[in-house]
Amino acid sequence: GPGERSYHCFYALLRGASPALLKQLRLPSAEPSAYAYLAGGHTGESGGERTDKMLWAELETALAAQAWEGAALQELWQLIAGVLLLGNVRFDAANTDAAAVEGSSAPSVAGCEAVLGLQQGSLAKALTKRKLKVGGDMVEKDLSLVAAGDNRDALAKAIYSKLFDRLIVQINRALAEARNIYSPRATAHVIGIVDIFGFEIFEKNSLEQLCINFANEKLQALFTKTVFAETMRAYSEEGIDAADISYTDNGALIQTLEAPNTGLLAILSEECVVPKGSDEGFTEKVMAQHGKGGIIVRMKGVGPKDGFGINHFAGLVNYGTRAWLDKNKDPLNGDLVVLMQFSDNELLKELFTEPADVAPAAGDRKKFKSTKFKGVTDTFSAQLTDLVGTLDKCDLHFVRCFKSNDQKKPDLVEDAVITRQLNTSGVLDALRVARTGFPDRMPFDEFCGNFLVVPGLGTKAELAGKAPKDRVLALLQKLGVPGQKFRCGKARVFFASGMLEGLRTRRLEMQAKVAVAIQAAGRGHIARKAARQLRRVREEALQAMLSAAAQEDVEALRAAIADARAAGVHRYAAGEASVAGAE
């Protein structure tokens, strides 16, 4: 969309690769605006200090680290170039029922066939026609203008998606091999990182934004559950009643989206297979099923068939439902899949070739694939469920990353941007859960060790004979902590929000007073030591001057008088008289 960029690798290739490589890839221009898949959005640099040329260098280094080189690397970039060229294939608008490639798109078609390793003339035919089996014969059917466009876009998405998955598999394989090399006998322990965008709320939101926001809803539920469960587990272990503690649950919203048969995603998949299914029909069914629950609401300013709003935990998001059925169907027909399998580009052929079916073991029943329609959202939902299930079994740690500003500038912090992200990320609600009840806790021995030293609370001897819990209760009474502000468990004492901080402040104030007393005693000791030293020096200088005066060596006497004055002998009455007599 306006102001947004597509995948960064496209821009890095165009602006970073050499003219020779771009020529080999049959790319006619280094300007992103020359390609339909990029021209609709922001075609300049991404912003910040990193340019697309710098990103190209980073890409080359990263791919080299994964052993992408030579012919394999060339094939990879051919696939990226093929996606860009596919987007430039246009169809004659006059032929709505039988799509045909525009004559002006011939160079794009030829370039795409070249980089994808396809026979000349095969791509245009596969994009505009489809083979059907009628009786015992195979016949060709012309695709409509809309279907041909969907066919083209589906192929581009499939190539990029499969290539991305292939890179992930190779990275994971390299990590697994490294683990086997360095710890071949070690138990397999995994440190996983799940990196996901925050909520997406644009001026226009579609099915893509719903999928991302649905994933955020599921992970937010896991986040809140983890924080809440950790707190409740601590209370349970210590025998503390926590019945009055609650947290915001987005379970109803998640059910609205993913419930079998009646959920929004199920309604979408059903509408994709019913005769004459439409985006308008889908929207009407969603509103009829969920329009009165407060989670899905009507959009303001648009017709009731054009979209709806969803009250996510991050706020209201309005979704336009135009083309949702087409997006969910992902209409990549089998003819294109077969064409890719016969490509001269070995990487492309590998991506579109399914692994050979494994014969069932003796006694096992052969499994057949379900013929039930499976849309893009069904696959996404299943993968998300697997991910959340895996995460739920792990020891989780959460890191929330915030942008300091929307301009991607260094050393610039905008309060409004941070505040917006705090609210939409669920951090504030998680903090509220963490601070509900008695969030601060401390073991009995540590509490007594820290606060028994506060003046006026008695000595360790007075509490030494008591049990740990009784000792804590007695100390809390002397500290004046109200009973409703703490709970004593089996081994730890729990405090209401702010109470432990107040006790620590009192302890710090006491420590400050003790520190002042210690400083005063130390300075007094140093001053007295210096005074004794000064008296000793003066006495030695006085005796040396008197000894020199008893002799007839005038020069020695003058030196002794100078030393006496330097030592300050003349600064007190008796010494002043002695110095005057010697002079």
C-alpha positions as CSV (number, residue, x, y, z in Angstrom):
1,G,0.0,0.0,0.0
2,P,1.0,3.7,-0.1
3,G,4.0,4.4,2.2
4,E,4.8,0.7,2.6
5,R,7.5,-1.5,0.9
6,S,7.3,-5.1,-0.2
7,Y,10.0,-7.6,0.8
8,H,13.4,-5.9,1.2
9,C,15.2,-8.4,-0.9
10,F,13.6,-7.0,-4.0
11,Y,14.9,-3.5,-3.4
12,A,18.3,-4.8,-2.3
13,L,18.6,-6.8,-5.6
14,L,17.6,-3.9,-7.8
15,R,19.8,-1.3,-6.1
16,G,22.7,-3.4,-5.0
17,A,23.4,-5.9,-7.7
18,S,25.7,-5.1,-10.5
19,P,24.3,-4.1,-13.9
20,A,25.8,-7.3,-15.3
21,L,23.8,-9.4,-12.9
22,L,20.6,-7.5,-13.5
23,K,21.1,-8.1,-17.2
24,Q,21.6,-11.8,-16.7
25,L,18.4,-11.9,-14.6
26,R,16.5,-10.2,-17.5
27,L,15.5,-7.3,-15.3
28,P,15.0,-4.2,-17.5
29,S,15.4,-1.6,-14.9
30,A,17.1,-1.0,-11.5
31,E,14.2,1.2,-10.4
32,P,11.6,-0.5,-8.2
33,S,8.9,1.7,-9.7
34,A,9.3,-0.2,-13.0
35,Y,7.8,-3.4,-11.4
36,A,4.0,-3.7,-10.7
37,Y,4.4,-5.6,-7.5
38,L,6.5,-2.7,-6.1
39,A,5.1,0.3,-7.8
40,G,2.0,0.5,-5.7
41,G,3.9,1.2,-2.5
42,H,6.9,3.2,-1.4
43,T,9.7,2.7,-3.9
44,G,12.4,4.7,-2.1
45,E,14.9,3.7,0.5
46,S,13.4,2.1,3.7
47,G,14.7,5.0,5.8
48,G,17.3,5.0,8.6
49,E,21.0,4.7,8.0
50,R,21.0,1.3,6.2
51,T,20.6,1.7,2.5
52,D,19.5,-1.0,0.0
53,K,23.1,-1.3,-1.2
54,M,24.2,-2.0,2.3
55,L,21.4,-4.6,2.7
56,W,22.6,-6.3,-0.5
57,A,26.1,-6.7,1.0
58,E,24.6,-8.2,4.1
59,L,22.4,-10.5,2.0
60,E,25.4,-11.8,0.1
61,T,27.3,-12.4,3.3
62,A,24.4,-14.2,4.9
63,L,23.7,-16.4,1.9
64,A,27.4,-17.3,1.6
65,A,27.4,-18.4,5.3
66,Q,24.6,-20.8,4.3
67,A,26.7,-22.2,1.4
68,W,24.7,-20.5,-1.3
69,E,27.2,-19.9,-4.1
70,G,27.8,-20.5,-7.8
71,A,24.9,-22.0,-9.8
72,A,22.7,-22.4,-6.7
73,L,23.0,-18.8,-5.8
74,Q,22.3,-17.7,-9.4
75,E,19.1,-19.9,-9.4
76,L,18.0,-18.3,-6.2
77,W,18.2,-14.8,-7.7
78,Q,16.6,-16.0,-10.9
79,L,13.5,-17.0,-8.8
80,I,13.4,-13.5,-7.1
81,A,13.7,-11.9,-10.6
82,G,11.0,-14.2,-11.9
83,V,8.6,-13.0,-9.3
84,L,9.2,-9.4,-10.2
85,L,8.8,-10.1,-13.9
86,L,5.6,-12.1,-13.3
87,G,4.0,-9.0,-11.8
88,N,4.6,-7.1,-15.0
89,V,2.6,-9.7,-17.1
90,R,-0.6,-7.9,-18.0
91,F,-3.7,-9.3,-19.7
92,D,-5.9,-7.7,-22.4
93,A,-8.7,-5.9,-20.6
94,A,-11.0,-6.4,-23.7
95,N,-11.0,-10.2,-23.4
96,T,-12.9,-10.6,-20.1
97,D,-14.0,-14.2,-20.7
98,A,-10.9,-15.6,-22.4
99,A,-7.8,-14.0,-21.0
100,A,-4.9,-13.2,-23.3
101,V,-1.5,-11.7,-22.6
102,E,-1.1,-8.1,-23.8
103,G,1.4,-7.7,-26.6
104,S,3.3,-5.1,-24.5
105,S,4.0,-7.8,-21.8
106,A,5.8,-10.1,-24.2
107,P,9.3,-9.0,-23.0
108,S,8.2,-9.7,-19.4
109,V,6.8,-13.1,-20.3
110,A,10.0,-14.0,-22.3
111,G,12.3,-12.8,-19.4
112,C,10.2,-14.7,-16.9
113,E,10.4,-17.9,-18.9
114,A,14.2,-17.5,-19.2
115,V,15.0,-17.0,-15.6
116,L,12.5,-19.7,-14.4
117,G,13.9,-22.2,-16.9
118,L,10.6,-22.7,-18.8
119,Q,10.0,-23.6,-22.4
120,Q,9.3,-20.6,-24.7
121,G,5.5,-20.0,-24.9
122,S,4.6,-22.3,-22.0
123,L,4.1,-19.6,-19.4
124,A,1.5,-17.5,-21.2
125,K,-0.5,-20.6,-22.0
126,A,-0.4,-21.9,-18.4
127,L,-1.5,-18.5,-17.1
128,T,-4.5,-18.1,-19.4
129,K,-5.8,-21.7,-19.8
130,R,-6.6,-24.7,-17.6
131,K,-6.7,-28.4,-18.5
132,L,-9.8,-30.3,-17.5
133,K,-10.6,-34.0,-17.7
134,V,-13.9,-34.6,-19.5
135,G,-14.8,-38.2,-19.6
136,G,-11.6,-39.9,-20.9
137,D,-10.2,-36.8,-22.6
138,M,-8.3,-33.7,-21.5
139,V,-9.6,-30.4,-22.8
140,E,-8.4,-26.9,-22.4
141,K,-10.6,-24.2,-20.8
142,D,-10.0,-20.5,-21.2
143,L,-9.6,-18.6,-18.0
144,S,-11.4,-15.3,-17.4
145,L,-9.5,-12.1,-17.1
146,V,-9.9,-12.1,-13.3
147,A,-8.9,-15.8,-13.0
148,A,-5.8,-15.3,-15.1
149,G,-4.7,-12.4,-12.9
150,D,-5.3,-14.5,-9.8
151,N,-3.4,-17.3,-11.4
152,R,-0.4,-15.1,-12.1
153,D,-0.4,-13.7,-8.5
154,A,-0.8,-17.1,-7.0
155,L,2.3,-18.4,-8.9
156,A,4.4,-15.4,-7.7
157,K,3.3,-16.0,-4.1
158,A,4.0,-19.7,-4.3
159,I,7.5,-19.2,-5.7
160,Y,8.4,-16.7,-3.0
161,S,6.8,-18.6,-0.2
162,K,8.4,-21.9,-1.1
163,L,11.8,-20.3,-1.5
164,F,11.5,-18.7,1.9
165,D,10.6,-22.0,3.5
166,R,13.6,-23.6,1.8
167,L,15.9,-21.1,3.3
168,I,14.5,-21.7,6.8
169,V,14.9,-25.4,6.4
170,Q,18.5,-25.0,5.3
171,I,19.2,-22.7,8.3
172,N,17.7,-25.1,10.7
173,R,19.6,-28.0,9.2
174,A,22.9,-26.1,9.6
175,L,22.1,-25.4,13.2
176,A,21.3,-29.0,13.8
177,E,24.5,-30.1,12.2
178,A,26.5,-27.7,14.4
179,R,24.8,-29.1,17.5
180,N,25.8,-32.6,16.5
181,I,29.4,-31.6,15.9
182,Y,29.9,-29.8,19.1
183,S,27.7,-31.9,21.4
184,P,27.0,-35.2,19.7
185,R,26.0,-37.0,22.9
186,A,24.2,-34.1,24.6
187,T,20.4,-34.1,25.1
188,A,18.7,-31.9,22.6
189,H,17.9,-28.6,24.2
190,V,16.5,-25.8,22.2
191,I,16.5,-22.1,22.7
192,G,13.8,-20.8,20.3
193,I,13.1,-17.2,19.3
194,V,9.6,-16.3,18.1
195,D,9.7,-12.9,16.4
196,I,6.4,-11.5,15.4
197,F,5.0,-8.1,14.3
198,G,2.8,-6.2,16.7
199,F,-0.8,-5.4,15.9
200,E,-1.3,-4.0,12.4
201,I,-3.8,-1.1,12.2
202,F,-3.7,0.6,8.8
203,E,-6.0,3.0,7.1
204,K,-7.2,0.0,5.1
205,N,-7.0,-3.5,6.6
206,S,-7.7,-6.8,4.9
207,L,-7.3,-10.5,5.4
208,E,-3.5,-10.3,5.8
209,Q,-3.9,-7.9,8.8
210,L,-6.5,-10.2,10.3
211,C,-4.1,-13.1,10.2
212,I,-1.3,-11.1,11.9
213,N,-3.7,-9.7,14.5
214,F,-5.1,-13.2,15.1
215,A,-1.6,-14.4,15.8
216,N,-1.1,-11.5,18.2
217,E,-4.3,-12.4,20.0
218,K,-3.2,-16.0,20.5
219,L,0.3,-15.0,21.7
220,Q,-1.2,-12.3,23.9
221,A,-3.4,-14.9,25.5
222,L,-0.3,-17.1,26.1
223,F,1.6,-14.1,27.5
224,T,-1.2,-13.1,30.0
225,K,-1.7,-16.8,31.0
226,T,2.0,-17.2,31.6
227,V,2.3,-14.1,33.8
228,F,-0.9,-14.9,35.6
229,A,-0.1,-18.6,36.0
230,E,3.3,-17.7,37.5
231,T,1.7,-15.4,40.0
232,M,-1.0,-17.9,40.9
233,R,1.5,-20.8,41.2
234,A,3.5,-18.8,43.8
235,Y,0.4,-18.1,45.8
236,S,-0.7,-21.7,45.7
237,E,2.8,-23.0,46.8
238,E,2.7,-20.6,49.8
239,G,-1.0,-21.4,50.7
240,I,-2.2,-17.8,50.0
241,D,-5.8,-17.2,49.0
242,A,-5.9,-15.4,45.6
243,A,-9.5,-15.7,44.7
244,D,-10.0,-12.0,44.2
245,I,-7.2,-11.7,41.6
246,S,-8.4,-11.6,37.9
247,Y,-7.0,-10.7,34.5
248,T,-8.3,-9.6,31.1
249,D,-9.1,-12.7,29.1
250,N,-9.4,-12.5,25.3
251,G,-10.7,-16.1,25.0
252,A,-14.1,-15.0,23.8
253,L,-12.5,-13.1,20.9
254,I,-10.3,-16.0,19.9
255,Q,-13.3,-18.3,19.9
256,T,-15.2,-15.9,17.7
257,L,-12.4,-16.2,15.2
258,E,-11.4,-19.9,15.3
259,A,-14.4,-21.8,16.6
260,P,-15.3,-24.8,14.4
261,N,-18.3,-24.3,12.1
262,T,-19.3,-20.9,13.6
263,G,-16.0,-19.0,13.9
264,L,-15.2,-16.2,11.4
265,L,-12.4,-18.3,9.7
266,A,-14.7,-21.3,9.4
267,I,-17.4,-19.2,7.8
268,L,-14.8,-17.8,5.4
269,S,-13.8,-21.4,4.3
270,E,-17.4,-22.4,4.0
271,E,-18.2,-19.5,1.7
272,C,-15.3,-20.4,-0.5
273,V,-16.9,-23.7,-1.5
274,V,-20.7,-22.9,-1.5
275,P,-22.2,-22.2,-5.0
276,K,-22.0,-18.6,-5.9
277,G,-20.2,-17.7,-2.7
278,S,-19.2,-14.1,-2.4
279,D,-17.4,-11.6,-0.2
280,E,-20.7,-9.9,0.5
281,G,-22.3,-13.2,1.5
282,F,-19.4,-14.0,3.8
283,T,-19.7,-10.6,5.5
284,E,-23.5,-10.9,6.0
285,K,-23.0,-14.4,7.5
286,V,-20.3,-13.1,9.9
287,M,-22.5,-10.2,11.1
288,A,-25.6,-12.5,11.5
289,Q,-23.5,-14.9,13.6
290,H,-21.5,-12.5,15.7
291,G,-22.8,-9.0,15.1
292,K,-24.6,-8.8,18.5
293,G,-21.8,-10.0,20.7
294,G,-19.8,-6.8,20.9
295,I,-16.6,-8.3,19.5
296,I,-17.5,-7.9,15.8
297,V,-19.2,-4.6,15.0
298,R,-20.3,-2.7,11.9
299,M,-17.9,-0.4,10.2
300,K,-18.8,3.3,10.2
301,G,-19.0,5.0,6.8
302,V,-19.3,1.8,4.7
303,G,-22.0,-0.5,3.6
304,P,-22.9,-3.5,5.8
305,K,-21.7,-5.9,3.2
306,D,-18.3,-4.3,2.7
307,G,-16.6,-5.1,6.0
308,F,-16.7,-5.1,9.8
309,G,-14.8,-4.0,12.8
310,I,-13.2,-6.2,15.4
311,N,-12.6,-5.1,19.0
312,H,-9.1,-6.5,19.6
313,F,-7.4,-6.2,22.9
314,A,-5.3,-3.5,21.3
315,G,-8.3,-1.6,20.1
316,L,-10.9,-1.5,17.3
317,V,-9.6,-2.5,13.8
318,N,-11.8,-2.1,10.8
319,Y,-11.5,-4.7,8.0
320,G,-12.6,-4.4,4.4
321,T,-13.7,-7.8,3.1
322,R,-13.3,-7.2,-0.6
323,A,-11.4,-10.1,-2.3
324,W,-11.2,-12.2,0.9
325,L,-12.6,-15.3,-0.8
326,D,-10.0,-15.0,-3.6
327,K,-7.2,-14.5,-1.1
328,N,-8.3,-17.5,0.9
329,K,-8.6,-19.8,-2.1
330,D,-5.0,-19.0,-3.4
331,P,-5.9,-20.3,-6.9
332,L,-2.7,-21.9,-8.0
333,N,-3.9,-24.4,-10.5
334,G,-2.2,-27.8,-11.1
335,D,-1.1,-26.9,-14.6
336,L,1.3,-24.3,-13.2
337,V,2.6,-26.7,-10.6
338,V,3.4,-29.3,-13.3
339,L,5.1,-26.6,-15.4
340,M,7.3,-25.6,-12.5
341,Q,8.2,-29.3,-12.0
342,F,9.6,-29.4,-15.6
343,S,11.7,-26.3,-15.1
344,D,15.4,-26.3,-16.1
345,N,16.0,-24.3,-12.9
346,E,16.9,-27.1,-10.5
347,L,15.9,-25.1,-7.4
348,L,12.5,-24.2,-8.8
349,K,11.9,-27.8,-9.8
350,E,12.9,-29.0,-6.2
351,L,10.5,-26.5,-4.6
352,F,7.5,-27.6,-6.6
353,T,8.2,-31.4,-6.5
354,E,6.5,-33.2,-3.6
355,P,8.6,-35.9,-1.8
356,A,7.8,-39.4,-3.0
357,D,5.0,-41.1,-1.1
358,V,6.4,-43.5,1.4
359,A,4.8,-47.0,1.2
360,P,2.9,-48.0,4.4
361,A,4.6,-50.5,6.7
362,A,3.2,-54.0,6.9
363,G,-0.1,-54.0,8.8
364,D,-0.6,-50.2,8.5
365,R,-3.6,-48.9,6.7
366,K,-2.9,-46.5,3.8
367,K,-3.8,-42.9,4.6
368,F,-5.7,-40.9,2.1
369,K,-5.6,-37.1,1.9
370,S,-8.8,-35.4,2.8
371,T,-10.7,-33.8,-0.1
372,K,-12.2,-31.1,2.2
373,F,-11.4,-27.6,1.1
374,K,-8.4,-26.2,2.8
375,G,-7.9,-22.4,2.4
376,V,-5.0,-20.2,3.3
377,T,-6.5,-19.3,6.6
378,D,-7.0,-23.0,7.5
379,T,-3.3,-23.6,6.9
380,F,-2.4,-20.5,8.8
381,S,-4.6,-21.4,11.8
382,A,-3.3,-24.9,12.0
383,Q,0.3,-23.7,12.0
384,L,-0.5,-21.1,14.6
385,T,-2.1,-23.8,16.8
386,D,1.0,-25.9,16.5
387,L,3.2,-22.9,17.4
388,V,1.2,-22.0,20.5
389,G,1.1,-25.6,21.6
390,T,4.9,-25.8,21.3
391,L,5.4,-22.5,23.2
392,D,3.0,-23.6,25.9
393,K,5.3,-26.5,26.7
394,C,8.4,-24.3,27.0
395,D,9.8,-22.1,29.7
396,L,8.9,-18.7,28.3
397,H,10.6,-15.4,28.5
398,F,9.1,-12.3,26.8
399,V,10.9,-9.3,25.3
400,R,8.7,-6.5,24.1
401,C,10.5,-4.3,21.5
402,F,9.2,-0.7,20.9
403,K,10.0,1.7,18.2
404,S,11.2,5.0,19.6
405,N,9.8,6.9,16.7
406,D,8.0,6.4,13.4
407,Q,10.7,8.2,11.3
408,K,13.3,5.4,11.9
409,K,15.7,8.1,13.2
410,P,18.4,7.5,15.8
411,D,18.4,9.4,19.2
412,L,14.8,10.4,18.8
413,V,12.2,9.3,21.4
414,E,8.5,10.3,20.8
415,D,6.3,9.8,23.9
416,A,3.2,9.4,21.8
417,V,4.7,6.5,19.8
418,I,5.9,4.7,23.0
419,T,2.5,5.2,24.7
420,R,0.7,3.9,21.7
421,Q,2.8,0.7,21.7
422,L,2.5,0.2,25.5
423,N,-1.3,0.2,25.1
424,T,-1.5,-1.9,22.0
425,S,1.1,-4.5,23.1
426,G,-0.8,-5.5,26.2
427,V,2.1,-4.7,28.5
428,L,0.1,-2.4,30.7
429,D,-2.5,-5.0,31.3
430,A,0.2,-7.6,32.0
431,L,1.7,-5.2,34.5
432,R,-1.7,-4.7,36.1
433,V,-2.0,-8.5,36.5
434,A,1.5,-8.7,37.9
435,R,0.8,-5.9,40.4
436,T,-2.6,-7.3,41.5
437,G,-2.8,-8.8,45.0
438,F,0.7,-9.2,46.6
439,P,3.3,-8.9,43.8
440,D,6.4,-8.3,45.9
441,R,7.7,-11.3,47.9
442,M,10.8,-12.1,50.0
443,P,12.0,-15.2,51.9
444,F,11.6,-15.1,55.7
445,D,15.4,-15.1,56.5
446,E,16.1,-12.4,53.9
447,F,13.3,-10.2,55.2
448,C,14.6,-10.4,58.8
449,G,18.2,-9.9,57.7
450,N,17.2,-6.8,55.8
451,F,14.9,-5.1,58.2
452,L,15.9,-6.1,61.7
453,V,18.6,-3.4,61.6
454,V,16.0,-0.6,61.5
455,P,16.5,1.4,64.8
456,G,13.9,0.8,67.5
457,L,12.9,-2.7,66.4
458,G,14.9,-4.6,69.0
459,T,17.8,-6.9,68.5
460,K,18.3,-10.3,66.9
461,A,18.5,-11.8,70.4
462,E,14.9,-10.8,71.1
463,L,13.6,-12.6,68.0
464,A,16.1,-15.4,67.9
465,G,14.0,-17.9,69.8
466,K,11.0,-17.5,67.6
467,A,10.1,-19.7,64.5
468,P,10.9,-18.0,61.2
469,K,7.2,-17.1,60.5
470,D,6.6,-15.8,64.0
471,R,9.8,-13.8,63.8
472,V,8.6,-12.2,60.5
473,L,5.1,-11.4,62.0
474,A,6.7,-9.8,65.1
475,L,9.0,-7.7,62.9
476,L,6.1,-6.7,60.7
477,Q,4.2,-5.6,63.8
478,K,7.1,-3.5,65.0
479,L,7.5,-2.0,61.5
480,G,3.8,-1.0,61.6
481,V,2.8,-2.8,58.4
482,P,-1.1,-3.1,58.3
483,G,-2.4,-6.6,58.1
484,Q,-4.2,-6.1,54.9
485,K,-0.9,-5.1,53.2
486,F,0.9,-8.4,53.5
487,R,0.4,-12.2,53.6
488,C,2.7,-14.7,55.2
489,G,3.1,-18.0,53.3
490,K,5.1,-21.1,54.2
491,A,8.6,-19.7,53.5
492,R,8.0,-16.2,52.0
493,V,6.2,-13.0,53.0
494,F,4.1,-11.3,50.3
495,F,3.5,-7.5,50.2
496,A,0.8,-5.4,48.5
497,S,2.0,-3.1,45.7
498,G,4.3,-0.3,47.1
499,M,4.6,-1.7,50.6
500,L,8.0,-3.4,50.2
501,E,9.3,-0.3,48.4
502,G,8.3,1.8,51.4
503,L,10.1,-0.5,53.8
504,R,13.2,-0.4,51.7
505,T,13.0,3.4,51.7
506,R,12.9,3.4,55.5
507,R,15.9,1.1,55.6
508,L,17.8,3.3,53.2
509,E,17.1,6.4,55.4
510,M,18.4,4.4,58.4
511,Q,21.5,3.4,56.5
512,A,22.0,7.0,55.5
513,K,21.9,8.1,59.2
514,V,24.3,5.4,60.1
515,A,26.6,6.3,57.2
516,V,26.7,9.9,58.4
517,A,27.6,8.7,61.9
518,I,30.3,6.5,60.5
519,Q,31.7,9.3,58.4
520,A,31.8,11.6,61.4
521,A,33.6,9.1,63.5
522,G,36.0,8.4,60.7
523,R,36.8,12.1,60.1
524,G,37.2,12.7,63.8
525,H,39.7,9.8,64.0
526,I,41.6,11.1,61.0
527,A,41.7,14.7,62.4
528,R,42.9,13.5,65.9
529,K,45.6,11.4,64.2
530,A,46.7,14.4,62.2
531,A,46.8,16.6,65.3
532,R,49.0,14.1,67.1
533,Q,51.3,14.0,64.2
534,L,51.5,17.8,64.0
535,R,52.4,18.0,67.7
536,R,55.1,15.4,67.3
537,V,56.7,17.3,64.4
538,R,56.6,20.6,66.2
539,E,58.1,19.1,69.3
540,E,60.9,17.6,67.3
541,A,61.6,20.9,65.5
542,L,61.5,22.8,68.8
543,Q,64.1,20.5,70.4
544,A,66.3,20.6,67.3
545,M,66.2,24.5,67.4
546,L,67.0,24.6,71.2
547,S,69.9,22.1,70.7
548,A,71.3,24.3,67.9
549,A,71.0,27.4,70.0
550,A,73.2,25.8,72.7
551,Q,76.0,25.5,70.1
552,E,78.1,28.2,68.4
553,D,77.2,27.1,64.8
554,V,75.2,30.1,63.5
555,E,74.3,28.5,60.1
556,A,73.0,25.4,61.8
557,L,70.9,27.6,64.2
558,R,69.4,29.5,61.2
559,A,68.4,26.2,59.5
560,A,66.9,24.9,62.8
561,I,64.9,28.2,63.2
562,A,63.6,27.9,59.6
563,D,62.5,24.3,60.2
564,A,60.8,25.3,63.5
565,R,58.8,28.0,61.7
566,A,57.9,25.6,58.9
567,A,56.6,23.2,61.5
568,G,54.5,26.0,63.1
569,V,56.3,26.1,66.4
570,H,55.9,29.9,66.5
571,R,52.1,29.6,66.3
572,Y,51.6,28.9,70.1
573,A,52.8,31.1,72.9
574,A,55.6,29.0,74.4
575,G,56.9,28.1,71.0
576,E,56.8,31.8,69.9
577,A,59.0,32.8,72.8
578,S,61.5,30.0,72.1
579,V,61.8,31.0,68.4
580,A,62.2,34.7,69.4
581,G,65.0,33.8,71.9
582,A,66.8,31.7,69.4
583,E,66.7,34.5,66.8
